[in-house]
Amino acid sequence: MAHDSDPQTEPSSPAWLPALGLFLFLAVGTWFATRAPADAPPGPATAAPADAAAH
């Protein structure tokens, strides 16, 4: 046969590698879920009051 090697001899990934992937996935997901939408209108804290331009 061409594939005589035992599949149990394949090297395993280190334990920190899946943990790193999970951390990055959760970090990016949290950032994406909590960021402001790009097309959101400015809130009242960033809008100038109407009477400020009259002074």
A tleap script that builds the chain and sets N, CA, C and O, in Angstrom:
source leaprc.protein.ff14SB
mol = sequence {
  NMET ALA HIE ASP SER ASP PRO GLN THR GLU
  PRO SER SER PRO ALA TRP LEU PRO ALA LEU
  GLY LEU PHE LEU PHE LEU ALA VAL GLY THR
  TRP PHE ALA THR ARG ALA PRO ALA ASP ALA
  PRO PRO GLY PRO ALA THR ALA ALA PRO ALA
  ASP ALA ALA ALA CHIE
}
set mol.1.N position { 0.823 -1.188 0.000 }
set mol.1.CA position { 0.000 0.000 0.000 }
set mol.1.C position { 0.866 1.251 0.000 }
set mol.1.O position { 2.016 1.223 0.440 }
set mol.2.N position { 0.304 2.350 -0.498 }
set mol.2.CA position { 1.062 3.594 -0.576 }
set mol.2.C position { 1.086 4.324 0.754 }
set mol.2.O position { 2.030 5.060 1.040 }
set mol.3.N position { 0.059 4.131 1.569 }
set mol.3.CA position { -0.039 4.840 2.845 }
set mol.3.C position { 0.098 3.844 3.986 }
set mol.3.O position { -0.889 3.439 4.600 }
set mol.4.N position { 1.324 3.461 4.255 }
set mol.4.CA position { 1.568 2.495 5.323 }
set mol.4.C position { 1.764 3.158 6.680 }
set mol.4.O position { 1.823 2.460 7.692 }
set mol.5.N position { 1.867 4.497 6.732 }
set mol.5.CA position { 2.120 5.164 8.006 }
set mol.5.C position { 0.886 5.112 8.889 }
set mol.5.O position { -0.248 5.156 8.412 }
set mol.6.N position { 1.130 5.021 10.158 }
set mol.6.CA position { 0.056 4.981 11.150 }
set mol.6.C position { -0.479 6.394 11.364 }
set mol.6.O position { 0.317 7.303 11.599 }
set mol.7.N position { -1.791 6.618 11.294 }
set mol.7.CA position { -2.312 7.975 11.495 }
set mol.7.C position { -2.101 8.492 12.916 }
set mol.7.O position { -2.236 9.693 13.146 }
set mol.8.N position { -1.782 7.646 13.857 }
set mol.8.CA position { -1.523 8.067 15.235 }
set mol.8.C position { -0.167 8.755 15.375 }
set mol.8.O position { 0.086 9.380 16.405 }
set mol.9.N position { 0.700 8.664 14.391 }
set mol.9.CA position { 2.034 9.256 14.496 }
set mol.9.C position { 2.054 10.721 14.059 }
set mol.9.O position { 3.108 11.354 14.119 }
set mol.10.N position { 0.933 11.272 13.626 }
set mol.10.CA position { 0.907 12.675 13.233 }
set mol.10.C position { 1.119 13.560 14.459 }
set mol.10.O position { 0.600 13.266 15.536 }
set mol.11.N position { 1.878 14.638 14.298 }
set mol.11.CA position { 2.119 15.513 15.451 }
set mol.11.C position { 0.836 16.246 15.850 }
set mol.11.O position { 0.032 16.626 14.998 }
set mol.12.N position { 0.664 16.432 17.133 }
set mol.12.CA position { -0.508 17.154 17.615 }
set mol.12.C position { -0.149 18.624 17.816 }
set mol.12.O position { 1.008 18.960 18.066 }
set mol.13.N position { -1.142 19.486 17.705 }
set mol.13.CA position { -0.898 20.914 17.897 }
set mol.13.C position { -0.719 21.194 19.383 }
set mol.13.O position { -1.272 20.475 20.216 }
set mol.14.N position { 0.043 22.225 19.727 }
set mol.14.CA position { 0.194 22.567 21.145 }
set mol.14.C position { -1.138 23.018 21.738 }
set mol.14.O position { -2.024 23.473 21.015 }
set mol.15.N position { -1.272 22.892 23.028 }
set mol.15.CA position { -2.542 23.193 23.701 }
set mol.15.C position { -2.889 24.682 23.622 }
set mol.15.O position { -4.069 25.034 23.643 }
set mol.16.N position { -1.890 25.561 23.532 }
set mol.16.CA position { -2.171 26.991 23.518 }
set mol.16.C position { -2.689 27.471 22.169 }
set mol.16.O position { -3.270 28.553 22.092 }
set mol.17.N position { -2.495 26.700 21.105 }
set mol.17.CA position { -2.895 27.156 19.782 }
set mol.17.C position { -4.417 27.239 19.624 }
set mol.17.O position { -4.901 28.263 19.143 }
set mol.18.N position { -5.195 26.226 19.999 }
set mol.18.CA position { -6.654 26.400 19.939 }
set mol.18.C position { -7.160 27.464 20.908 }
set mol.18.O position { -8.136 28.153 20.614 }
set mol.19.N position { -6.504 27.604 22.059 }
set mol.19.CA position { -6.900 28.644 23.014 }
set mol.19.C position { -6.659 30.027 22.420 }
set mol.19.O position { -7.475 30.930 22.610 }
set mol.20.N position { -5.560 30.204 21.710 }
set mol.20.CA position { -5.282 31.474 21.050 }
set mol.20.C position { -6.322 31.771 19.976 }
set mol.20.O position { -6.785 32.906 19.856 }
set mol.21.N position { -6.685 30.771 19.205 }
set mol.21.CA position { -7.715 30.952 18.185 }
set mol.21.C position { -9.056 31.326 18.795 }
set mol.21.O position { -9.756 32.194 18.272 }
set mol.22.N position { -9.418 30.682 19.889 }
set mol.22.CA position { -10.677 30.999 20.565 }
set mol.22.C position { -10.648 32.421 21.118 }
set mol.22.O position { -11.635 33.149 21.005 }
set mol.23.N position { -9.530 32.822 21.710 }
set mol.23.CA position { -9.401 34.178 22.240 }
set mol.23.C position { -9.542 35.210 21.130 }
set mol.23.O position { -10.262 36.195 21.293 }
set mol.24.N position { -8.871 35.001 20.011 }
set mol.24.CA position { -8.950 35.957 18.906 }
set mol.24.C position { -10.365 36.018 18.332 }
set mol.24.O position { -10.855 37.097 17.998 }
set mol.25.N position { -11.014 34.876 18.220 }
set mol.25.CA position { -12.382 34.832 17.713 }
set mol.25.C position { -13.328 35.613 18.624 }
set mol.25.O position { -14.154 36.392 18.147 }
set mol.26.N position { -13.207 35.403 19.928 }
set mol.26.CA position { -14.066 36.113 20.875 }
set mol.26.C position { -13.746 37.601 20.927 }
set mol.26.O position { -14.656 38.420 21.055 }
set mol.27.N position { -12.472 37.965 20.832 }
set mol.27.CA position { -12.086 39.371 20.872 }
set mol.27.C position { -12.636 40.123 19.655 }
set mol.27.O position { -13.184 41.216 19.796 }
set mol.28.N position { -12.494 39.551 18.488 }
set mol.28.CA position { -12.997 40.202 17.277 }
set mol.28.C position { -14.520 40.224 17.289 }
set mol.28.O position { -15.122 41.213 16.871 }
set mol.29.N position { -15.149 39.159 17.756 }
set mol.29.CA position { -16.605 39.137 17.843 }
set mol.29.C position { -17.138 40.176 18.807 }
set mol.29.O position { -18.151 40.818 18.528 }
set mol.30.N position { -16.467 40.353 19.942 }
set mol.30.CA position { -16.880 41.372 20.912 }
set mol.30.C position { -16.692 42.766 20.342 }
set mol.30.O position { -17.560 43.624 20.502 }
set mol.31.N position { -15.576 42.999 19.685 }
set mol.31.CA position { -15.336 44.299 19.059 }
set mol.31.C position { -16.395 44.585 17.999 }
set mol.31.O position { -16.918 45.698 17.932 }
set mol.32.N position { -16.711 43.606 17.183 }
set mol.32.CA position { -17.685 43.800 16.118 }
set mol.32.C position { -19.083 44.065 16.674 }
set mol.32.O position { -19.832 44.873 16.125 }
set mol.33.N position { -19.427 43.385 17.762 }
set mol.33.CA position { -20.766 43.535 18.336 }
set mol.33.C position { -20.937 44.857 19.073 }
set mol.33.O position { -22.057 45.359 19.172 }
set mol.34.N position { -19.859 45.431 19.592 }
set mol.34.CA position { -19.979 46.635 20.406 }
set mol.34.C position { -19.613 47.918 19.662 }
set mol.34.O position { -19.761 49.005 20.221 }
set mol.35.N position { -19.146 47.827 18.439 }
set mol.35.CA position { -18.766 49.050 17.720 }
set mol.35.C position { -20.015 49.745 17.210 }
set mol.35.O position { -21.060 49.120 17.027 }
set mol.36.N position { -19.894 51.043 16.982 }
set mol.36.CA position { -21.019 51.838 16.484 }
set mol.36.C position { -21.180 51.592 14.989 }
set mol.36.O position { -20.184 51.443 14.281 }
set mol.37.N position { -22.399 51.547 14.504 }
set mol.37.CA position { -22.601 51.390 13.058 }
set mol.37.C position { -22.023 52.583 12.299 }
set mol.37.O position { -22.028 53.707 12.801 }
set mol.38.N position { -21.532 52.336 11.103 }
set mol.38.CA position { -20.899 53.398 10.318 }
set mol.38.C position { -21.911 54.431 9.841 }
set mol.38.O position { -21.560 55.597 9.664 }
set mol.39.N position { -23.153 54.028 9.631 }
set mol.39.CA position { -24.142 54.959 9.107 }
set mol.39.C position { -25.033 55.554 10.201 }
set mol.39.O position { -26.092 56.104 9.899 }
set mol.40.N position { -24.621 55.453 11.452 }
set mol.40.CA position { -25.427 55.987 12.554 }
set mol.40.C position { -25.306 57.511 12.587 }
set mol.40.O position { -24.210 58.049 12.430 }
set mol.41.N position { -26.410 58.196 12.788 }
set mol.41.CA position { -26.338 59.653 12.904 }
set mol.41.C position { -25.655 60.035 14.216 }
set mol.41.O position { -25.691 59.259 15.171 }
set mol.42.N position { -25.044 61.195 14.281 }
set mol.42.CA position { -24.385 61.591 15.529 }
set mol.42.C position { -25.398 61.752 16.649 }
set mol.42.O position { -26.526 62.195 16.433 }
set mol.43.N position { -24.978 61.387 17.832 }
set mol.43.CA position { -25.860 61.480 18.981 }
set mol.43.C position { -25.984 62.905 19.474 }
set mol.43.O position { -25.315 63.798 18.955 }
set mol.44.N position { -26.829 63.135 20.467 }
set mol.44.CA position { -27.020 64.506 20.980 }
set mol.44.C position { -25.770 65.063 21.649 }
set mol.44.O position { -25.628 66.282 21.737 }
set mol.45.N position { -24.862 64.221 22.123 }
set mol.45.CA position { -23.651 64.724 22.775 }
set mol.45.C position { -22.682 65.337 21.760 }
set mol.45.O position { -21.893 66.214 22.112 }
set mol.46.N position { -22.736 64.885 20.508 }
set mol.46.CA position { -21.812 65.412 19.520 }
set mol.46.C position { -22.442 66.519 18.664 }
set mol.46.O position { -21.731 67.242 17.967 }
set mol.47.N position { -23.754 66.649 18.716 }
set mol.47.CA position { -24.421 67.676 17.925 }
set mol.47.C position { -24.343 69.022 18.645 }
set mol.47.O position { -24.477 69.086 19.867 }
set mol.48.N position { -24.128 70.080 17.892 }
set mol.48.CA position { -24.051 71.425 18.472 }
set mol.48.C position { -25.461 71.916 18.781 }
set mol.48.O position { -26.381 71.667 18.002 }
set mol.49.N position { -25.647 72.607 19.903 }
set mol.49.CA position { -26.972 73.161 20.194 }
set mol.49.C position { -27.352 74.211 19.154 }
set mol.49.O position { -26.488 74.875 18.581 }
set mol.50.N position { -28.637 74.349 18.923 }
set mol.50.CA position { -29.129 75.270 17.890 }
set mol.50.C position { -28.849 76.717 18.248 }
set mol.50.O position { -28.613 77.525 17.350 }
set mol.51.N position { -28.866 77.078 19.532 }
set mol.51.CA position { -28.652 78.465 19.918 }
set mol.51.C position { -27.172 78.827 20.033 }
set mol.51.O position { -26.842 79.995 20.237 }
set mol.52.N position { -26.279 77.849 19.907 }
set mol.52.CA position { -24.843 78.138 20.002 }
set mol.52.C position { -24.363 78.905 18.786 }
set mol.52.O position { -23.435 79.707 18.893 }
set mol.53.N position { -24.977 78.677 17.623 }
set mol.53.CA position { -24.565 79.377 16.408 }
set mol.53.C position { -25.030 80.827 16.411 }
set mol.53.O position { -24.457 81.644 15.690 }
set mol.54.N position { -26.028 81.171 17.181 }
set mol.54.CA position { -26.557 82.527 17.191 }
set mol.54.C position { -25.698 83.473 18.007 }
set mol.54.O position { -25.840 84.689 17.881 }
set mol.55.N position { -24.816 82.952 18.835 }
set mol.55.CA position { -23.993 83.813 19.710 }
set mol.55.C position { -22.759 84.227 19.035 }
set mol.55.O position { -21.950 84.951 19.617 }
savepdb mol mol.pdb
quit
